[in-house]
Amino acid sequence: MAIEYSSRVKRIPSYPAASAYAMPEDVAQLASNESPDPPLPQVVEAITRVLGGLNRYPDPTNAVLRGALSGRYGVPAERVAIGNGSCDVLLALGEALLEPGAELVYAWPSFSVYPHLEAASGATGVRVPLAAGDVHDLDAMLEQITVATRMVIVCNPNNPTGTAVSRDRIAAFVQQVPRNVCVLIDEAYCEFNTLDDPDATLDLLERHSNLVLLRTFSKVYGLAGLRIGFALCGSPDPVTAVNQVRQPFFCNAAAQAAAVEALRHQDAVAERVERAVLARVELEDGLGELGIEPMLSQANFTWFELPRRDGETTEETEQRVLAGLAAAGVLVRSGAALGRAGWLRVSFGTQGQNARFLAVLRDLV
Ligand SMILES: *Cc1c(COP(=O)(O)O)cnc(C)c1O
């Protein structure tokens, strides 16, 4: 007889993993919004320096990193939470806030990890459809807040659509959410946003103790493989709560050291953003030539609907194009896996990878 798992495990969806991990070297990995650039040599050196001390547990208080983040963002260290990836903070916050009878509000399509929060906790997830242009419908989200709501998530810029709402609209939204409801703004891609200063939301933390800004080292900092992220909070309470529900050593020593070093190289961050913006323009132009109009991206990826051939269903189009791209060594993310069949999400790669993607796509549409 097979062992029996909890009902909670049966509810939790499996994360759709990109299947590049056993493929040849020259595959263009454009499926996970990672940085195409390897970590900086100084970051690799910082990691190498800690390796000789791996007989010791890492600092459970993440003191050096929290101090560095506090210095960089002007948020007191007691209001900075660290995680084994920002998803670790996200899931821990869900565990700390949610339970059966509680409600969680977020937009859809949005980040594929959010549905885990309701499944893991037994809370009710309320998904609010994106408005025209695939932007967050913040007014509709406000309408869904009830006395049972514990948490509201706004992914800005949104994954998978790449669209962003302005800092002023976020400010007006947070102002209207009851103070007992946690507002989490997932800013994994904020550095790539050219509409607003990436740090424009920081001052909201001084006015809203219920606000949490989620950030990561996985995207522009290029440290996805180490697993490290953080949250800047309006009060120390979320930091205490996420630490209560996790194991003490949730963040490894190499990740802490790498993040501290990566923060020192903001010039490299600016360069990467510049290259991503160039890639955005190149890809948008290239897609335009194929008659495809992608959504307005403020992130390091593009989201668009595939033109259908006569007699094909949206699913068939998507499967044919995904298979064609994969056969040519180009991996992108299926829209069906992200809540909308017939669409694709394509991360910006190197110039060569982007050109290759466009060339292969040209033959498929
Ligand atoms: C990539 C991504 C993250 C980052 O997750 P990590 O666990 O830090 O790697 C968070 N939120 C969104 C919306 C993302 O797309």
The ligand as an SDF file (V2000), in Angstrom:
LIG
                    3D

 15 15  0  0  0  0  0  0  0  0999 V2000
   11.4410   35.3370  -10.4620 C   0  0  0  0  0  0  0  0  0  0  0  0
   10.4110   35.8750   -9.5560 C   0  0  0  0  0  0  0  0  0  0  0  0
   10.6420   35.9550   -8.1930 C   0  0  0  0  0  0  0  0  0  0  0  0
   11.9610   35.5400   -7.6290 C   0  0  0  0  0  0  0  0  0  0  0  0
   11.9130   34.3450   -6.9860 O   0  0  0  0  0  0  0  0  0  0  0  0
   13.2170   33.8710   -6.1860 P   0  0  0  0  0  0  0  0  0  0  0  0
   12.6660   32.8890   -5.2380 O   0  0  0  0  0  0  0  0  0  0  0  0
   13.7840   35.0810   -5.5100 O   0  0  0  0  0  0  0  0  0  0  0  0
   14.1560   33.3050   -7.1850 O   0  0  0  0  0  0  0  0  0  0  0  0
    9.6670   36.4880   -7.3800 C   0  0  0  0  0  0  0  0  0  0  0  0
    8.5240   36.9590   -7.8930 N   0  0  0  0  0  0  0  0  0  0  0  0
    8.2720   36.9210   -9.2070 C   0  0  0  0  0  0  0  0  0  0  0  0
    7.0210   37.4930   -9.7260 C   0  0  0  0  0  0  0  0  0  0  0  0
    9.2040   36.3640  -10.0660 C   0  0  0  0  0  0  0  0  0  0  0  0
    8.9370   36.3070  -11.3720 O   0  0  0  0  0  0  0  0  0  0  0  0
  1  2  1  0
  2  3  1  0
  2 14  2  0
  3  4  1  0
  3 10  2  0
  4  5  1  0
  5  6  1  0
  6  7  2  0
  6  8  1  0
  6  9  1  0
 10 11  1  0
 11 12  2  0
 12 13  1  0
 12 14  1  0
 14 15  1  0
M  END
$$$$
